[in-house]
Amino acid sequence: MLSSARKCRCRTLRLAVRTLLGAGGPRPQLLDGPEIGAGASGGRIAKLPGVKPFLLLATRAEDTVADNEYEAFLTYSGLDESDLVRHRLERHSLGQVNLDELSGIVLGGSPFDYTDPVEAKSEVQRRVEADLHRLLDAVVAADFPLLGACYGISTVGVHQGAVVDRRYAEAVGAVRITLTEAGQDDPLLAGLPRSFDAFVGHKEAISTLPADAVLLAGSATCPIQLFRVKQNIYATQFHPELDVTGLCARVDIYKHSGYFAPEQAEDVKAMARCSRVTHPPTILRTFVTRYARTAGAEPLGSTS
C-alpha cells in the first residue's frame, strides 16, 4: 500500500507528464503502484528550481525489470523521480511530446528487435516503433538532446538509414569498449578512459553507420557501439545504466528469450559478478549535467 508521501509523488508525476505532452493523441500514464528510486544509493544532483525534467521512454513489460531499469537510470544519472519522468510505451501510446518542456530524452533497452519479421511483431511492438519514429522526426529536426541505449541505437539507426542486422550480436556480459578519436574529443565522453568495460547483450546491431553519423566507440565483437547524430543526439549499443544487479535481474527474466541457453543463466550471472564495469554510468551523469536547462534557456552545450 502506498504511503501518503508516495501517493503525493505519484499525483505530482502524473501532472508533470500531462504538462510535458501536447494535446495530440492519448495522454500517457505512469505505472500504477509504488514509484521507485526514492531510496536509491548514490548521490542525487541537487534540485535546481526551474530546471526542466528529462523523459525516460521504457518498453519492458515485466515490472521487476522495468522498475530495476528505472532505478538504475535514476541512480546513475543523479536525478530523482520528478526530474526523470518515466513513460512506459508498452502500456500507453506516446502521443505528442512537447520538447520545449523537456531538458532531454532517454530511451532505454527493450525485448523488441527491429530485425524481427514483420509478421512476428505484436501490435504493441509495431505501435512502439511508429511512436518512436514520429518522435525522432521532431528530435532530429530540432537536434534535441537524446540518449538511446541498446534498443535506442537501433531506433536512431533505423530512423537515420543505418543497416541493422544480426551480424554483430553480442552475448550477455562485459566487453571492452574503445573510443575513436572523435569519441575521445566528444564532450559527452569527457573523463572516460580510451578503453573501458561495459555490459552488453543484444541479438541485433548496426553494421553500417548512418551517412551523417559520427562513430564514437566500438568493440572487437561489435564495431559500432556508440555514435552521434548532429551535435546532441547520442546512441549506445552497450548499457550505460546497467550494473551487476540489473544484469542478473534481466538474465532471470529473459533466460528463455534466446540470448543464451536457459541452463547457462547461472554461469552468465557468475561471469557478470566477476566483471569490472565502472565507467559507463559517467555518460548518464554527463548527459544530465550537460543538457539540463531552465525555462527560456537553450540546452546546455548545444550548438546552434
C-alpha positions as CSV (number, residue, x, y, z in Angstrom):
1,M,0.0,0.0,0.0
2,L,1.3,3.4,-0.9
3,S,2.3,5.9,1.8
4,S,0.9,9.4,1.8
5,A,4.2,10.7,0.6
6,R,4.4,8.2,-2.3
7,K,0.8,9.0,-3.3
8,C,1.7,12.6,-3.4
9,R,4.7,11.9,-5.6
10,C,2.5,9.8,-7.9
11,R,0.0,12.6,-8.4
12,T,2.8,15.1,-8.9
13,L,4.4,12.9,-11.6
14,R,1.2,12.3,-13.4
15,L,0.6,16.1,-13.6
16,A,4.2,16.5,-14.8
17,V,3.6,14.1,-17.7
18,R,0.3,15.8,-18.7
19,T,2.2,19.0,-18.8
20,L,5.1,17.6,-20.9
21,L,2.8,16.1,-23.6
22,G,0.8,18.1,-26.0
23,A,-2.8,17.7,-27.0
24,G,-2.3,15.4,-30.0
25,G,-3.0,11.8,-29.0
26,P,-3.8,9.9,-25.8
27,R,-2.4,11.0,-22.5
28,P,0.2,8.7,-21.1
29,Q,0.0,7.4,-17.6
30,L,2.7,6.4,-15.2
31,L,2.8,2.9,-13.8
32,D,0.1,2.4,-11.2
33,G,1.7,1.4,-8.0
34,P,4.7,2.5,-5.9
35,E,7.2,4.7,-7.6
36,I,10.8,3.6,-7.3
37,G,14.0,5.4,-6.8
38,A,13.4,7.3,-3.5
39,G,15.8,5.1,-1.6
40,A,18.4,4.7,-4.3
41,S,22.1,4.7,-3.3
42,G,24.4,7.2,-4.9
43,G,24.3,11.0,-4.8
44,R,21.5,12.9,-6.4
45,I,22.1,16.1,-8.3
46,A,20.9,19.0,-6.2
47,K,17.4,20.1,-7.1
48,L,17.6,23.3,-9.2
49,P,14.4,25.3,-9.2
50,G,13.0,25.8,-12.7
51,V,15.1,23.1,-14.4
52,K,13.0,21.2,-16.9
53,P,12.7,17.4,-16.4
54,F,14.1,14.6,-18.6
55,L,11.8,12.0,-20.1
56,L,12.7,8.3,-19.9
57,L,11.0,6.1,-22.5
58,A,10.7,2.5,-21.4
59,T,9.3,-0.6,-23.2
60,R,9.9,-3.5,-20.8
61,A,6.6,-5.3,-19.9
62,E,7.9,-7.1,-16.8
63,D,7.5,-4.8,-13.8
64,T,10.6,-6.2,-12.0
65,V,12.9,-5.4,-14.9
66,A,11.2,-2.2,-15.8
67,D,11.5,-0.9,-12.3
68,N,15.1,-2.0,-11.9
69,E,15.9,-0.2,-15.2
70,Y,14.2,3.0,-13.9
71,E,16.0,2.7,-10.6
72,A,19.3,2.4,-12.4
73,F,18.7,5.4,-14.6
74,L,17.7,7.4,-11.5
75,T,20.8,6.3,-9.5
76,Y,23.4,6.8,-12.2
77,S,22.0,10.0,-13.7
78,G,21.7,11.6,-10.2
79,L,18.1,12.5,-10.9
80,D,15.0,11.8,-8.8
81,E,11.5,10.8,-10.0
82,S,10.4,14.4,-10.6
83,D,13.5,15.1,-12.7
84,L,13.3,11.9,-14.7
85,V,9.7,11.2,-15.7
86,R,9.1,7.6,-17.0
87,H,6.7,6.7,-19.7
88,R,6.1,3.0,-20.4
89,L,5.5,2.8,-24.1
90,E,4.5,-0.9,-24.0
91,R,1.4,0.2,-21.9
92,H,0.5,3.6,-23.4
93,S,0.9,5.3,-26.7
94,L,3.3,8.3,-26.6
95,G,1.1,11.0,-28.0
96,Q,2.6,14.3,-28.9
97,V,5.7,15.3,-26.9
98,N,6.3,18.9,-26.2
99,L,10.1,19.2,-26.5
100,D,10.0,22.8,-25.2
101,E,9.0,21.4,-21.7
102,L,11.9,19.0,-21.5
103,S,15.7,19.1,-20.9
104,G,16.3,15.8,-22.8
105,I,15.1,12.3,-23.6
106,V,16.5,8.9,-22.6
107,L,15.4,5.8,-24.4
108,G,16.1,2.5,-22.6
109,G,16.6,-1.0,-23.7
110,S,13.9,-3.4,-24.9
111,P,13.0,-7.0,-25.7
112,F,11.9,-5.7,-29.1
113,D,14.1,-6.1,-32.1
114,Y,13.8,-4.2,-35.4
115,T,15.0,-7.2,-37.3
116,D,12.1,-9.4,-36.1
117,P,10.0,-10.5,-39.1
118,V,7.1,-8.0,-39.6
119,E,4.6,-10.8,-39.3
120,A,6.1,-11.8,-35.9
121,K,5.8,-8.4,-34.4
122,S,3.0,-7.8,-32.0
123,E,0.6,-4.9,-32.4
124,V,2.3,-3.3,-29.4
125,Q,5.8,-3.6,-30.9
126,R,4.6,-2.1,-34.2
127,R,2.9,0.8,-32.4
128,V,6.0,1.5,-30.3
129,E,8.2,1.6,-33.4
130,A,5.8,4.0,-35.0
131,D,5.6,6.2,-31.9
132,L,9.4,6.4,-31.7
133,H,9.9,7.1,-35.4
134,R,7.4,10.0,-35.2
135,L,9.2,11.3,-32.1
136,L,12.6,11.1,-33.8
137,D,11.3,13.2,-36.7
138,A,10.9,16.1,-34.3
139,V,14.1,15.3,-32.2
140,V,16.4,15.2,-35.2
141,A,14.9,18.2,-36.8
142,A,15.5,20.2,-33.6
143,D,18.8,18.5,-32.8
144,F,17.2,17.9,-29.4
145,P,19.2,16.1,-26.7
146,L,18.6,12.4,-26.7
147,L,20.5,9.4,-25.4
148,G,19.4,6.0,-26.6
149,A,20.7,2.7,-25.1
150,C,20.8,-0.7,-26.8
151,Y,17.3,-0.6,-28.4
152,G,17.9,3.1,-28.6
153,I,20.8,2.6,-31.1
154,S,18.7,0.5,-33.4
155,T,15.8,3.0,-33.1
156,V,18.0,6.0,-34.0
157,G,19.9,3.9,-36.6
158,V,16.8,2.8,-38.4
159,H,15.4,6.3,-38.4
160,Q,18.6,7.6,-39.9
161,G,19.1,4.9,-42.6
162,A,21.6,2.6,-40.9
163,V,21.8,-1.1,-41.7
164,V,20.6,-3.0,-38.7
165,D,21.1,-6.8,-38.8
166,R,22.2,-9.7,-36.7
167,R,25.8,-9.8,-37.9
168,Y,27.3,-8.3,-34.7
169,A,25.1,-9.7,-32.0
170,E,26.9,-10.0,-28.6
171,A,26.4,-12.5,-25.8
172,V,25.2,-11.2,-22.4
173,G,28.2,-10.0,-20.4
174,A,31.0,-7.4,-20.3
175,V,33.0,-6.3,-23.4
176,R,35.9,-3.9,-23.8
177,I,34.7,-0.6,-25.4
178,T,37.3,1.6,-27.2
179,L,36.7,5.2,-28.1
180,T,37.5,6.5,-31.5
181,E,39.5,9.8,-31.9
182,A,36.1,11.6,-32.3
183,G,34.9,9.8,-29.2
184,Q,37.9,11.0,-27.2
185,D,37.1,14.6,-28.2
186,D,33.4,14.4,-27.7
187,P,32.2,16.4,-24.6
188,L,29.7,13.7,-23.6
189,L,32.6,11.2,-23.1
190,A,34.8,13.7,-21.2
191,G,36.6,11.9,-18.4
192,L,36.3,8.4,-19.8
193,P,39.5,6.4,-20.4
194,R,40.1,5.4,-24.1
195,S,39.1,1.8,-23.2
196,F,36.7,0.6,-20.6
197,D,34.3,-2.3,-19.9
198,A,30.5,-2.2,-20.4
199,F,27.7,-4.7,-20.2
200,V,26.0,-5.8,-23.5
201,G,23.6,-8.4,-24.6
202,H,21.8,-8.0,-28.0
203,K,20.6,-10.0,-30.9
204,E,20.9,-7.2,-33.5
205,A,23.3,-4.3,-34.1
206,I,24.2,-1.7,-36.6
207,S,26.6,-3.0,-39.3
208,T,26.6,0.2,-41.4
209,L,26.6,3.6,-39.8
210,P,24.1,6.3,-40.9
211,A,25.6,8.5,-43.5
212,D,25.7,11.7,-41.3
213,A,26.5,10.0,-38.0
214,V,29.9,10.2,-36.2
215,L,31.3,7.0,-34.8
216,L,32.4,7.5,-31.2
217,A,33.2,3.9,-29.9
218,G,33.3,0.3,-30.9
219,S,34.3,-3.1,-29.6
220,A,36.1,-6.1,-31.1
221,T,32.8,-8.0,-31.5
222,C,30.6,-5.1,-32.5
223,P,32.3,-2.2,-34.4
224,I,29.5,0.3,-33.8
225,Q,29.0,0.7,-30.1
226,L,28.3,4.5,-29.9
227,F,27.6,7.2,-32.4
228,R,26.3,10.8,-32.5
229,V,23.8,12.4,-34.9
230,K,24.2,16.2,-35.3
231,Q,25.5,17.6,-32.1
232,N,23.1,16.4,-29.4
233,I,21.7,13.0,-30.3
234,Y,23.6,10.0,-29.0
235,A,23.1,6.3,-29.1
236,T,24.9,3.4,-27.4
237,Q,24.8,-0.3,-28.1
238,F,26.1,-1.0,-24.6
239,H,24.1,-0.2,-21.5
240,P,25.4,2.9,-19.6
241,E,22.8,2.3,-16.8
242,L,23.4,-1.4,-16.3
243,D,25.2,-2.8,-13.2
244,V,25.6,-6.3,-11.9
245,T,22.3,-6.3,-10.0
246,G,20.4,-5.1,-13.1
247,L,22.0,-7.6,-15.4
248,C,21.3,-10.5,-13.2
249,A,17.6,-9.4,-12.9
250,R,17.4,-9.3,-16.7
251,V,19.1,-12.7,-17.0
252,D,16.4,-14.3,-14.9
253,I,13.5,-12.6,-16.8
254,Y,14.9,-13.2,-20.3
255,K,16.6,-16.6,-19.9
256,H,14.1,-18.1,-22.3
257,S,14.3,-15.3,-24.9
258,G,17.2,-16.6,-27.0
259,Y,20.1,-14.5,-25.6
260,F,21.7,-17.7,-24.2
261,A,20.7,-21.3,-23.4
262,P,18.4,-21.3,-20.3
263,E,20.7,-23.7,-18.4
264,Q,23.6,-21.1,-18.8
265,A,21.8,-18.5,-16.7
266,E,23.7,-19.0,-13.5
267,D,27.0,-19.1,-15.4
268,V,26.2,-15.8,-17.1
269,K,25.4,-14.2,-13.8
270,A,28.6,-15.5,-12.3
271,M,30.7,-14.0,-15.1
272,A,28.9,-10.7,-14.6
273,R,29.8,-10.7,-10.9
274,C,33.4,-11.1,-11.8
275,S,33.4,-8.2,-14.2
276,R,34.8,-4.7,-13.6
277,V,32.2,-2.4,-15.2
278,T,32.5,1.1,-13.6
279,H,32.9,3.8,-16.2
280,P,29.7,3.7,-18.4
281,P,27.4,5.5,-15.8
282,T,29.6,8.5,-16.2
283,I,27.9,9.0,-19.6
284,L,24.5,9.4,-17.9
285,R,25.7,11.9,-15.4
286,T,27.4,13.9,-18.1
287,F,24.3,13.9,-20.3
288,V,22.2,15.3,-17.5
289,T,24.7,18.0,-16.4
290,R,25.4,19.0,-20.0
291,Y,21.7,19.3,-21.1
292,A,19.7,20.3,-18.0
293,R,18.1,23.6,-18.8
294,T,15.8,26.2,-17.3
295,A,12.7,27.8,-18.8
296,G,13.7,30.1,-21.7
297,A,17.3,28.7,-22.0
298,E,18.9,26.8,-24.8
299,P,20.1,23.2,-23.8
300,L,23.5,23.4,-22.1
301,G,26.3,22.6,-24.5
302,S,24.1,22.8,-27.6
303,T,25.5,24.1,-30.9
304,S,23.4,26.4,-32.9
